[in-house]
Amino acid sequence: NLIYINGIHMKISFDNVELPSVEGMTSEQKFWFASAIAGMVGADGHAEKHELDYLKQALHFLDSKEDIDKIITMIKDLEHDVHPKLEKIALDGKHAFLILKYLAQIMVADSDLSPKELRFFLQVGNLVGFSAEKSNKNPLFA
């Protein structure tokens, strides 16, 4: 796969994109993760068929039909340029990292990284506690 970033083609392979384990996550955290997937899929203004496959996978880990129905509504709203509203959420570092890694894989799946996708990704990172601020205690950003 070639990805196009700021006029530069880069070869990146995400052939085996696997949904991270949601074991140990609460229903609220799983729903938030599925909402973040929906947001990333629609961040660039259109959802490709292969991107929708990520959302279909997410539906399988949700705990209730009500949550599944809410995500399906979000998917339909993406077609009208209405994106999920995400709030700050408490996640352990491992789950936060795995979510961001998965979203990064979705972000580059269509081989074209848009500024909107990058902005959404950075917003999600901030919401799960990763930021570039000096007060951040995460060693990834030291």
Secondary structure, DSSP 8 states (H G I E B T S, - for coil): -EEEETTEEEE---TT------TT--HHHHHHHHHHHHHHHHTTS---HHHHHHHHHHHHH-S-HHHHHHHHHHHHHHTTT-----------HHHHHHHHHHHHHHHTTTSB--HHHHHHHHHHHHHTT--SSTT---GGG-
